Amino acid sequence: MKIKNYLFLVLIIPLLSFTMHKYYLSLCEIEYVEEKQSIQIIIGFFIDDIELTLNKDNNTKLKLATKDEAPNIDQYFETYLNNNFKLAVNNNSASYTYIGKEYDDDIVRFYLEITDVKVLNSIDIYNTCLIRDFEDQQNIIKIYANNIQKTFYLNNKTLKALLKF
């Protein structure tokens, strides 16, 4: 009987350690659409991660993606993104328009856009989203512009990425 218990523990503990490990990732996709003269941005976060951060920042319980979600949730999202996700286009600070959000299972995606970009010579991204609350947070940035595709991995040591064309 002891051998069965021992084997059970030897097999189950490694499995539990893999399932209990949490990954802290966000994915940001940036595409320059030349014919529309716009930079289109999609940022995805795990809902529970962004909820923890927003609740902490605002001393509230926002109950994201539920029927009890705060009615002004887009204001919270827009404020958070404006404080933690910044862009410079062609060496000039660029403001984006918050178009909206979409929930998909355990992910929330934000849609942003910068308009009137006639030519894209460089894009500089500053992303501190979720870094403060999650030490292992990685913010993956995928850029597609001017027939170039580039990926950057930002974390608490590297908060910026620059791509020149």
Phi and psi in degrees as GROMACS dihedral restraints (atoms count N, CA, C in turn):
[ dihedral_restraints ]
;  ai    aj    ak    al  type     phi  dphi    fc
    3     4     5     6     1   -63.3    20    10
    4     5     6     7     1   -36.5    20    10
    6     7     8     9     1   -65.5    20    10
    7     8     9    10     1   -39.5    20    10
    9    10    11    12     1   -62.2    20    10
   10    11    12    13     1   -45.4    20    10
   12    13    14    15     1   -62.8    20    10
   13    14    15    16     1   -42.4    20    10
   15    16    17    18     1   -62.3    20    10
   16    17    18    19     1   -48.1    20    10
   18    19    20    21     1   -61.3    20    10
   19    20    21    22     1   -40.9    20    10
   21    22    23    24     1   -58.6    20    10
   22    23    24    25     1   -47.8    20    10
   24    25    26    27     1   -63.9    20    10
   25    26    27    28     1   -42.3    20    10
   27    28    29    30     1   -62.5    20    10
   28    29    30    31     1   -35.7    20    10
   30    31    32    33     1   -84.1    20    10
   31    32    33    34     1   -38.5    20    10
   33    34    35    36     1   -80.0    20    10
   34    35    36    37     1   -35.4    20    10
   36    37    38    39     1   -61.2    20    10
   37    38    39    40     1   -47.5    20    10
   39    40    41    42     1   -60.9    20    10
   40    41    42    43     1   -37.3    20    10
   42    43    44    45     1   -64.6    20    10
   43    44    45    46     1   -41.7    20    10
   45    46    47    48     1   -66.0    20    10
   46    47    48    49     1   -35.9    20    10
   48    49    50    51     1   -65.5    20    10
   49    50    51    52     1   -32.1    20    10
   51    52    53    54     1   -74.3    20    10
   52    53    54    55     1   -39.4    20    10
   54    55    56    57     1   -76.8    20    10
   55    56    57    58     1   -22.5    20    10
   57    58    59    60     1   -85.3    20    10
   58    59    60    61     1   -15.6    20    10
   60    61    62    63     1   -71.9    20    10
   61    62    63    64     1   132.0    20    10
   63    64    65    66     1  -109.2    20    10
   64    65    66    67     1   133.8    20    10
   66    67    68    69     1   -99.1    20    10
   67    68    69    70     1   138.9    20    10
   69    70    71    72     1  -114.3    20    10
   70    71    72    73     1   100.5    20    10
   72    73    74    75     1  -134.7    20    10
   73    74    75    76     1   149.6    20    10
   75    76    77    78     1  -133.4    20    10
   76    77    78    79     1   154.5    20    10
   78    79    80    81     1  -126.0    20    10
   79    80    81    82     1   126.6    20    10
   81    82    83    84     1  -118.8    20    10
   82    83    84    85     1   123.1    20    10
   84    85    86    87     1  -111.8    20    10
   85    86    87    88     1   125.9    20    10
   87    88    89    90     1  -121.9    20    10
   88    89    90    91     1   128.4    20    10
   90    91    92    93     1  -133.6    20    10
   91    92    93    94     1   130.0    20    10
   93    94    95    96     1   -91.1    20    10
   94    95    96    97     1   118.3    20    10
   96    97    98    99     1  -104.2    20    10
   97    98    99   100     1    97.1    20    10
   99   100   101   102     1   -59.2    20    10
  100   101   102   103     1   -43.9    20    10
  102   103   104   105     1   -65.8    20    10
  103   104   105   106     1   -22.9    20    10
  105   106   107   108     1   -98.9    20    10
  106   107   108   109     1    -4.5    20    10
  108   109   110   111     1    51.2    20    10
  109   110   111   112     1    46.9    20    10
  111   112   113   114     1  -140.8    20    10
  112   113   114   115     1   154.4    20    10
  114   115   116   117     1  -107.9    20    10
  115   116   117   118     1   119.0    20    10
  117   118   119   120     1  -105.3    20    10
  118   119   120   121     1   132.8    20    10
  120   121   122   123     1  -128.4    20    10
  121   122   123   124     1   133.1    20    10
  123   124   125   126     1  -125.7    20    10
  124   125   126   127     1   125.3    20    10
  126   127   128   129     1  -120.3    20    10
  127   128   129   130     1   129.8    20    10
  129   130   131   132     1  -118.0    20    10
  130   131   132   133     1   134.7    20    10
  132   133   134   135     1  -128.7    20    10
  133   134   135   136     1   154.2    20    10
  135   136   137   138     1   -69.5    20    10
  136   137   138   139     1   134.1    20    10
  138   139   140   141     1   -58.6    20    10
  139   140   141   142     1   -43.4    20    10
  141   142   143   144     1   -66.0    20    10
  142   143   144   145     1   -31.4    20    10
  144   145   146   147     1   -70.4    20    10
  145   146   147   148     1   -47.9    20    10
  147   148   149   150     1   -69.2    20    10
  148   149   150   151     1   -32.5    20    10
  150   151   152   153     1   -65.2    20    10
  151   152   153   154     1   -44.5    20    10
  153   154   155   156     1   -58.1    20    10
  154   155   156   157     1   -46.4    20    10
  156   157   158   159     1   -64.4    20    10
  157   158   159   160     1   -47.0    20    10
  159   160   161   162     1   -65.8    20    10
  160   161   162   163     1   -39.6    20    10
  162   163   164   165     1   -62.5    20    10
  163   164   165   166     1   -40.9    20    10
  165   166   167   168     1   -64.9    20    10
  166   167   168   169     1   -46.6    20    10
  168   169   170   171     1   -62.3    20    10
  169   170   171   172     1   -35.7    20    10
  171   172   173   174     1  -111.4    20    10
  172   173   174   175     1     5.3    20    10
  174   175   176   177     1    48.7    20    10
  175   176   177   178     1    55.3    20    10
  177   178   179   180     1  -146.5    20    10
  178   179   180   181     1  -179.8    20    10
  180   181   182   183     1  -127.5    20    10
  181   182   183   184     1   101.5    20    10
  183   184   185   186     1   -83.1    20    10
  184   185   186   187     1   -20.7    20    10
  186   187   188   189     1    52.0    20    10
  187   188   189   190     1    57.7    20    10
  189   190   191   192     1   -60.9    20    10
  190   191   192   193     1   144.8    20    10
  192   193   194   195     1    60.2    20    10
  193   194   195   196     1    28.6    20    10
  195   196   197   198     1  -124.4    20    10
  196   197   198   199     1   170.5    20    10
  198   199   200   201     1   -68.1    20    10
  199   200   201   202     1   -17.1    20    10
  201   202   203   204     1   -96.8    20    10
  202   203   204   205     1    11.7    20    10
  204   205   206   207     1   -58.4    20    10
  205   206   207   208     1   143.9    20    10
  207   208   209   210     1   -57.1    20    10
  208   209   210   211     1   133.2    20    10
  210   211   212   213     1   -64.9    20    10
  211   212   213   214     1   -25.1    20    10
  213   214   215   216     1  -102.0    20    10
  214   215   216   217     1    31.8    20    10
  216   217   218   219     1   -59.5    20    10
  217   218   219   220     1   -34.6    20    10
  219   220   221   222     1   -62.1    20    10
  220   221   222   223     1   -30.0    20    10
  222   223   224   225     1   -65.8    20    10
  223   224   225   226     1   -41.3    20    10
  225   226   227   228     1   -61.9    20    10
  226   227   228   229     1   -46.8    20    10
  228   229   230   231     1   -61.8    20    10
  229   230   231   232     1   -48.0    20    10
  231   232   233   234     1   -62.6    20    10
  232   233   234   235     1   -42.7    20    10
  234   235   236   237     1   -62.3    20    10
  235   236   237   238     1   -45.6    20    10
  237   238   239   240     1   -61.8    20    10
  238   239   240   241     1   -46.8    20    10
  240   241   242   243     1   -63.6    20    10
  241   242   243   244     1   -43.0    20    10
  243   244   245   246     1   -61.2    20    10
  244   245   246   247     1   -31.0    20    10
  246   247   248   249     1   -82.5    20    10
  247   248   249   250     1   -24.4    20    10
  249   250   251   252     1  -121.5    20    10
  250   251   252   253     1    -8.3    20    10
  252   253   254   255     1  -132.1    20    10
  253   254   255   256     1   109.3    20    10
  255   256   257   258     1  -128.4    20    10
  256   257   258   259     1   148.6    20    10
  258   259   260   261     1  -130.9    20    10
  259   260   261   262     1   148.1    20    10
  261   262   263   264     1  -124.5    20    10
  262   263   264   265     1   130.8    20    10
  264   265   266   267     1  -115.6    20    10
  265   266   267   268     1   125.3    20    10
  267   268   269   270     1    54.1    20    10
  268   269   270   271     1    42.9    20    10
  270   271   272   273     1    68.0    20    10
  271   272   273   274     1    15.8    20    10
  273   274   275   276     1  -122.9    20    10
  274   275   276   277     1   135.3    20    10
  276   277   278   279     1   -55.0    20    10
  277   278   279   280     1   135.9    20    10
  279   280   281   282     1  -122.9    20    10
  280   281   282   283     1   134.2    20    10
  282   283   284   285     1   -94.8    20    10
  283   284   285   286     1   141.1    20    10
  285   286   287   288     1  -113.6    20    10
  286   287   288   289     1   158.7    20    10
  288   289   290   291     1   -95.6    20    10
  289   290   291   292     1   129.6    20    10
  291   292   293   294     1   -81.2    20    10
  292   293   294   295     1   111.4    20    10
  294   295   296   297     1   -85.6    20    10
  295   296   297   298     1   -40.1    20    10
  297   298   299   300     1   160.2    20    10
  298   299   300   301     1  -168.1    20    10
  300   301   302   303     1  -136.5    20    10
  301   302   303   304     1   163.7    20    10
  303   304   305   306     1  -147.3    20    10
  304   305   306   307     1   131.9    20    10
  306   307   308   309     1   -93.1    20    10
  307   308   309   310     1   136.5    20    10
  309   310   311   312     1  -140.8    20    10
  310   311   312   313     1   100.8    20    10
  312   313   314   315     1    55.6    20    10
  313   314   315   316     1  -113.6    20    10
  315   316   317   318     1  -102.7    20    10
  316   317   318   319     1    18.7    20    10
  318   319   320   321     1  -122.0    20    10
  319   320   321   322     1   143.1    20    10
  321   322   323   324     1  -113.8    20    10
  322   323   324   325     1   133.5    20    10
  324   325   326   327     1  -113.8    20    10
  325   326   327   328     1   134.9    20    10
  327   328   329   330     1  -108.8    20    10
  328   329   330   331     1   140.2    20    10
  330   331   332   333     1  -114.2    20    10
  331   332   333   334     1   123.6    20    10
  333   334   335   336     1  -130.0    20    10
  334   335   336   337     1   158.0    20    10
  336   337   338   339     1  -150.9    20    10
  337   338   339   340     1   140.4    20    10
  339   340   341   342     1  -112.8    20    10
  340   341   342   343     1   126.2    20    10
  342   343   344   345     1  -107.4    20    10
  343   344   345   346     1   172.0    20    10
  345   346   347   348     1    60.1    20    10
  346   347   348   349     1    42.8    20    10
  348   349   350   351     1  -104.4    20    10
  349   350   351   352     1    93.9    20    10
  351   352   353   354     1   -70.4    20    10
  352   353   354   355     1   -39.7    20    10
  354   355   356   357     1  -137.7    20    10
  355   356   357   358     1   139.9    20    10
  357   358   359   360     1  -113.6    20    10
  358   359   360   361     1   109.0    20    10
  360   361   362   363     1   -99.5    20    10
  361   362   363   364     1   -29.6    20    10
  363   364   365   366     1  -159.0    20    10
  364   365   366   367     1   153.7    20    10
  366   367   368   369     1  -139.2    20    10
  367   368   369   370     1   129.4    20    10
  369   370   371   372     1  -117.7    20    10
  370   371   372   373     1   124.1    20    10
  372   373   374   375     1  -115.7    20    10
  373   374   375   376     1   131.4    20    10
  375   376   377   378     1  -119.7    20    10
  376   377   378   379     1   118.6    20    10
  378   379   380   381     1  -136.3    20    10
  379   380   381   382     1   108.0    20    10
  381   382   383   384     1  -110.0    20    10
  382   383   384   385     1    14.2    20    10
  384   385   386   387     1   -55.9    20    10
  385   386   387   388     1   126.5    20    10
  387   388   389   390     1    66.6    20    10
  388   389   390   391     1    -2.5    20    10
  390   391   392   393     1   -62.6    20    10
  391   392   393   394     1   -41.5    20    10
  393   394   395   396     1   -60.7    20    10
  394   395   396   397     1   -39.1    20    10
  396   397   398   399     1   -93.9    20    10
  397   398   399   400     1   -15.3    20    10
  399   400   401   402     1  -133.0    20    10
  400   401   402   403     1   103.8    20    10
  402   403   404   405     1   -56.7    20    10
  403   404   405   406     1   -34.0    20    10
  405   406   407   408     1   -94.4    20    10
  406   407   408   409     1    12.2    20    10
  408   409   410   411     1   -58.6    20    10
  409   410   411   412     1   133.8    20    10
  411   412   413   414     1  -123.8    20    10
  412   413   414   415     1   126.3    20    10
  414   415   416   417     1  -106.8    20    10
  415   416   417   418     1   108.2    20    10
  417   418   419   420     1   -88.8    20    10
  418   419   420   421     1   129.1    20    10
  420   421   422   423     1  -117.0    20    10
  421   422   423   424     1   120.4    20    10
  423   424   425   426     1  -113.3    20    10
  424   425   426   427     1   124.4    20    10
  426   427   428   429     1  -119.0    20    10
  427   428   429   430     1   133.2    20    10
  429   430   431   432     1  -127.3    20    10
  430   431   432   433     1   113.9    20    10
  432   433   434   435     1  -157.5    20    10
  433   434   435   436     1   144.9    20    10
  435   436   437   438     1    50.4    20    10
  436   437   438   439     1    41.5    20    10
  438   439   440   441     1    61.8    20    10
  439   440   441   442     1    23.2    20    10
  441   442   443   444     1  -120.3    20    10
  442   443   444   445     1   137.0    20    10
  444   445   446   447     1  -119.8    20    10
  445   446   447   448     1   128.5    20    10
  447   448   449   450     1  -140.4    20    10
  448   449   450   451     1   143.7    20    10
  450   451   452   453     1  -122.6    20    10
  451   452   453   454     1   136.3    20    10
  453   454   455   456     1  -122.7    20    10
  454   455   456   457     1   147.7    20    10
  456   457   458   459     1  -118.6    20    10
  457   458   459   460     1   110.0    20    10
  459   460   461   462     1  -102.9    20    10
  460   461   462   463     1   147.9    20    10
  462   463   464   465     1  -152.1    20    10
  463   464   465   466     1  -165.2    20    10
  465   466   467   468     1   -69.3    20    10
  466   467   468   469     1   -11.6    20    10
  468   469   470   471     1  -100.2    20    10
  469   470   471   472     1   -26.7    20    10
  471   472   473   474     1  -126.0    20    10
  472   473   474   475     1   104.7    20    10
  474   475   476   477     1  -102.4    20    10
  475   476   477   478     1    -7.7    20    10
  477   478   479   480     1  -128.3    20    10
  478   479   480   481     1   153.1    20    10
  480   481   482   483     1  -139.9    20    10
  481   482   483   484     1   144.0    20    10
  483   484   485   486     1  -132.6    20    10
  484   485   486   487     1   130.6    20    10
  486   487   488   489     1  -126.6    20    10
  487   488   489   490     1   121.9    20    10
  489   490   491   492     1  -109.5    20    10
  490   491   492   493     1   145.2    20    10
